[in-house]
Amino acid sequence: MVVWLTLSIINSSMVHTFLRHSFFYENPRYVMFICMVINDALQLTLVTALYVVSYIFRKIHASACCLLIMTAVLTTRSTPLILAGMAVERYIAILFPLHYSQMCTIPRTLLLIYIIFILTSTPPVTDLLITIVKEPPSFFHTSIFCDHSLLFRDRSIYYKNCVFDGVYLSFVALTLLYTYCKIMLTARAASMGLASVKRARNTVLLHGVQLLLCMLTFVVPSLQAALISLFPRLSLEIRYIFFLVVYIIPRFMSPVIYGFRDEQFRRYWLRYLACWSRSVVRVRPAGLKANLQVK
């Protein structure tokens, strides 16, 4: 909960910074960045809620679990595709700078975001449709432990998602590999300074780590199920470790890569944090003085 609260404050301040300055609306990079921030914040809130509910109540109504699981799956799968979209935007900006304003426009960026959410909503919707057909209507009125494999139990769902995830992750990985390799080669061919090349290499490394952690999301369910079957007494501990590694740690990287490292956004974001901290400091002494007067 502390991690969720910390990231929620960071993400909220970034969204507020974006909304306060209209020139961010005109840059496709910042539009995709803020979509990723909102998506990650929603995803983290949902998986944290699922995790806390599973510990406190153990079992919840299947229909409520279905809504939470489907939204969590949608937001989880959206992150790598938004990451690939941002990679393509950087690729166009560096390799085709003269055509950037014509190729990367706000309407096209919004269209890409809509397509991403349509693609990522397809698997959970089909999971629900298959479950409605295969399971009796009374199933959605029962109480279950809220887990994807326990909610969508039909084996065809498992095989369908394996095929989708394989194609999906291969596309994202190849897109990132191609775009960033081209960016690195262009940077070296242009005889850029050592600091710029080092910065680009560090960015590629951070993106690679983030993509790897995102890809673990689709590998973990099978690995987690195998470990729980081998060590049933440690099922809660196994779920907890995978929850931290797969769902929590990657959410720290988006603000680091796109918020702290971007000079323009960082300048306005830190200015907003400074104003917010000063307002908090002013409010506290005023409230304390009022309390002392009342006493």
KOLTI-460007 format. One line per 3 residues: number of its first residue (from 1); their letters; for each residue x, y, z of C-alpha. Coordinates in Angstrom, 1 decimal. Example, Ala and Ser with C-alpha at 12.3 -4.5 7.8 and 13.67 -1.06 7.14 Angstrom:
KOLTI-460007
1) AS) 12.3,-4.5,7.8  13.7,-1.1,7.1
END
This chain:
KOLTI-460007
1) MVV) 0.0,0.0,0.0  2.9,2.4,0.7  4.4,1.7,-2.7
4) WLT) 1.0,2.2,-4.3  0.5,5.5,-2.5  4.0,6.7,-3.4
7) LSI) 3.5,5.9,-7.1  0.0,7.4,-7.1  1.4,10.7,-5.8
10) INS) 4.1,10.7,-8.4  1.8,9.8,-11.2  -0.8,12.4,-10.1
13) SMV) 1.7,15.2,-10.0  2.9,14.3,-13.5  -0.7,14.2,-14.9
16) HTF) -1.3,17.6,-13.2  1.8,19.0,-14.7  0.8,17.8,-18.2
19) LRH) -2.7,19.3,-17.8  -1.5,22.7,-16.6  0.7,23.4,-19.7
22) SFF) -1.2,23.3,-23.1  2.0,23.0,-25.2  2.4,19.4,-23.9
25) YEN) -0.9,18.6,-25.7  0.7,19.5,-29.1  3.6,17.0,-28.7
28) PRY) 2.8,13.3,-29.6  5.6,12.1,-27.3  4.1,13.7,-24.2
31) VMF) 0.6,12.6,-25.1  1.7,9.0,-25.3  3.8,9.5,-22.1
34) ICM) 0.8,10.7,-20.1  -1.3,7.9,-21.5  1.3,5.4,-20.2
37) VIN) 1.3,7.2,-16.8  -2.5,7.0,-16.5  -2.5,3.4,-17.7
40) DAL) 0.2,2.3,-15.2  -1.6,4.1,-12.4  -4.8,2.4,-13.1
43) QLT) -3.1,-1.0,-13.5  -1.2,-0.6,-10.3  -4.4,0.4,-8.4
46) LVT) -6.3,-2.6,-9.8  -3.7,-5.2,-9.1  -3.1,-3.8,-5.6
49) ALY) -6.8,-3.9,-4.9  -6.9,-7.5,-6.2  -4.0,-8.5,-4.0
52) VVS) -5.4,-6.9,-0.9  -8.8,-8.4,-1.5  -7.3,-11.8,-1.9
55) YIF) -5.6,-11.5,1.5  -8.5,-10.0,3.4  -11.5,-11.7,2.0
58) RKI) -9.9,-14.7,0.2  -13.1,-15.1,-2.0  -15.2,-12.5,-3.7
61) HAS) -18.2,-12.5,-6.0  -17.2,-13.9,-9.4  -18.9,-11.1,-11.4
64) ACC) -16.9,-8.5,-9.4  -13.7,-10.5,-9.9  -14.4,-10.7,-13.6
67) LLI) -14.6,-6.9,-13.9  -11.4,-6.4,-12.0  -9.5,-9.1,-13.8
70) MTA) -10.5,-7.9,-17.3  -9.6,-4.3,-16.6  -6.3,-5.3,-15.0
73) VLT) -5.4,-7.5,-18.0  -6.3,-4.7,-20.5  -4.1,-2.2,-18.7
76) TRS) -1.2,-4.7,-18.3  -1.2,-5.5,-22.0  -1.4,-1.9,-23.0
79) TPL) 1.9,-0.8,-21.5  4.3,-2.6,-23.9  2.3,-1.4,-27.0
82) ILA) 2.4,2.2,-25.8  6.1,1.6,-25.2  6.5,0.4,-28.8
85) GMA) 4.5,3.5,-30.0  6.9,5.8,-28.2  9.8,4.0,-29.7
88) VER) 8.4,4.5,-33.2  7.9,8.2,-32.4  11.5,8.6,-31.4
91) YIA) 12.6,6.7,-34.5  10.8,9.1,-36.8  12.0,12.1,-34.9
94) ILF) 15.7,11.2,-35.3  15.7,9.5,-38.7  13.1,11.7,-40.5
97) PLH) 13.2,15.1,-38.7  12.1,17.0,-41.7  8.9,14.9,-42.1
100) YSQ) 8.2,14.6,-38.3  5.5,17.2,-38.2  3.6,15.6,-41.1
103) MCT) 4.1,12.0,-39.9  3.6,12.4,-36.1  0.4,14.5,-35.5
106) IPR) -1.9,14.6,-32.5  -4.9,13.0,-34.4  -2.7,10.1,-35.6
109) TLL) -1.3,9.7,-32.0  -4.8,9.5,-30.6  -5.8,7.1,-33.3
112) LIY) -2.8,4.9,-32.4  -3.9,5.0,-28.7  -7.4,4.0,-29.6
115) IIF) -6.1,1.1,-31.8  -3.8,-0.1,-28.9  -6.8,-0.2,-26.4
118) ILT) -8.9,-2.0,-29.0  -6.2,-4.7,-29.5  -5.5,-5.1,-25.8
121) STP) -9.3,-5.4,-25.0  -9.8,-8.2,-27.4  -8.3,-11.0,-25.3
124) PVT) -10.2,-10.3,-22.1  -13.5,-9.8,-24.0  -13.0,-13.1,-25.8
127) DLL) -12.1,-14.8,-22.4  -15.4,-13.5,-21.1  -17.4,-14.7,-24.1
130) ITI) -15.9,-18.2,-24.0  -16.6,-18.4,-20.2  -20.2,-17.3,-20.8
133) VKE) -20.6,-20.1,-23.3  -18.8,-22.8,-21.4  -19.8,-22.1,-17.8
136) PPS) -23.3,-22.3,-16.3  -25.0,-19.0,-15.5  -24.8,-19.8,-11.8
139) FFH) -21.0,-19.6,-12.0  -21.0,-15.8,-12.0  -23.0,-15.8,-8.7
142) TSI) -20.5,-17.9,-6.8  -17.6,-16.7,-4.7  -14.1,-17.6,-5.9
145) FCD) -10.5,-16.7,-5.1  -9.9,-13.8,-7.6  -7.3,-15.2,-10.0
148) HSL) -7.3,-15.3,-13.8  -6.9,-19.1,-14.1  -9.7,-19.7,-11.6
151) LFR) -12.1,-17.3,-13.2  -11.4,-18.3,-16.9  -11.0,-22.0,-16.5
154) DRS) -11.6,-23.4,-20.0  -8.4,-24.7,-21.6  -9.1,-23.1,-24.9
157) IYY) -8.7,-19.7,-23.2  -5.2,-20.7,-22.1  -4.1,-21.8,-25.6
160) KNC) -5.7,-18.7,-27.2  -3.8,-16.4,-24.8  -0.6,-18.2,-25.4
163) VFD) -0.9,-17.6,-29.2  -1.9,-14.0,-28.7  0.9,-13.3,-26.2
166) GVY) 3.5,-14.9,-28.5  2.6,-12.8,-31.5  2.0,-9.7,-29.4
169) LSF) 5.3,-9.8,-27.5  7.3,-10.8,-30.6  6.0,-7.7,-32.4
172) VAL) 6.8,-5.4,-29.5  10.3,-6.8,-29.0  11.2,-6.6,-32.7
175) TLL) 9.8,-3.0,-32.9  11.9,-1.9,-29.9  15.0,-3.7,-31.1
178) YTY) 14.8,-2.3,-34.6  13.9,1.3,-33.7  16.6,1.7,-31.0
181) CKI) 19.3,0.0,-33.0  18.6,2.4,-35.9  18.6,5.3,-33.4
184) MLT) 22.0,4.2,-32.0  23.5,3.7,-35.4  22.3,7.1,-36.5
187) ARA) 23.7,8.8,-33.4  27.1,7.3,-34.1  27.1,8.1,-37.8
190) ASM) 26.2,11.7,-37.0  29.4,11.9,-34.8  27.4,13.0,-31.7
193) GLA) 29.2,13.6,-28.5  30.2,10.8,-26.2  27.7,12.0,-23.6
196) SVK) 24.8,11.8,-26.1  25.8,8.3,-27.2  26.0,7.2,-23.5
199) RAR) 22.6,8.7,-22.8  21.1,6.9,-25.7  22.7,3.7,-24.6
202) NTV) 21.4,4.1,-21.1  17.9,4.8,-22.4  18.0,1.7,-24.6
205) LLH) 19.1,-0.3,-21.6  16.3,1.0,-19.4  13.7,0.3,-22.1
208) GVQ) 15.1,-3.2,-22.5  14.7,-3.8,-18.7  11.2,-2.4,-18.7
211) LLL) 10.2,-4.5,-21.7  11.7,-7.6,-20.1  9.7,-7.0,-16.9
214) CML) 6.6,-6.4,-18.9  7.1,-9.6,-20.7  7.4,-11.5,-17.4
217) TFV) 3.7,-10.6,-16.9  2.8,-13.2,-19.6  5.3,-15.9,-18.5
220) VPS) 4.6,-15.7,-14.7  1.2,-17.3,-14.6  2.5,-20.7,-15.8
223) LQA) 5.7,-20.5,-13.7  3.7,-19.4,-10.7  1.2,-22.3,-11.1
226) ALI) 4.1,-24.8,-11.4  5.9,-23.5,-8.3  2.6,-23.5,-6.3
229) SLF) 2.0,-27.1,-7.3  5.5,-28.0,-6.1  5.3,-25.9,-2.9
232) PRL) 1.6,-25.6,-1.9  2.4,-24.4,1.6  4.3,-21.4,0.2
235) SLE) 1.5,-20.3,-2.2  1.0,-16.9,-0.6  4.7,-16.2,-0.5
238) IRY) 5.2,-17.2,-4.1  2.3,-14.9,-5.2  3.7,-12.1,-3.2
241) IFF) 7.2,-12.3,-4.8  5.9,-12.5,-8.3  3.5,-9.6,-7.5
244) LVV) 6.5,-7.4,-6.5  8.7,-8.3,-9.4  6.2,-8.3,-12.2
247) YII) 3.6,-5.6,-11.2  5.3,-3.2,-8.8  8.9,-2.7,-10.0
250) PRF) 8.1,-2.0,-13.7  5.8,0.8,-12.6  8.7,2.7,-11.0
253) MSP) 10.5,2.8,-14.3  8.1,4.8,-16.4  8.4,7.9,-14.3
256) VIY) 12.2,7.5,-14.3  12.6,7.0,-18.0  10.0,9.6,-19.3
259) GFR) 9.7,12.0,-16.4  13.0,12.4,-14.6  15.1,12.0,-17.8
262) DEQ) 13.2,14.4,-20.0  14.6,17.9,-19.4  11.6,19.9,-20.5
265) FRR) 9.0,17.9,-18.6  11.3,17.6,-15.5  11.7,21.4,-15.3
268) YWL) 7.9,22.0,-15.2  7.3,19.0,-13.0  9.8,20.1,-10.4
271) RYL) 8.5,23.6,-10.5  5.0,22.2,-9.7  6.3,20.1,-6.9
274) ACW) 8.1,23.1,-5.4  4.9,25.2,-5.5  2.9,22.3,-4.0
277) SRS) 5.4,21.8,-1.2  5.4,25.6,-0.4  1.6,25.6,-0.3
280) VVR) 1.7,22.7,2.1  4.2,24.4,4.4  2.0,27.5,4.4
283) VRP) -1.2,25.6,5.3  0.3,23.7,8.2  1.5,26.7,10.3
286) AGL) -1.8,28.5,9.6  -3.7,25.4,10.8  -1.5,25.0,13.8
289) KAN) -1.9,28.7,14.8  -5.7,28.4,14.5  -5.7,25.3,16.7
292) LQV) -3.6,27.1,19.3  -5.9,30.0,19.3  -8.9,27.7,19.8
295) K) -7.2,26.0,22.7
END
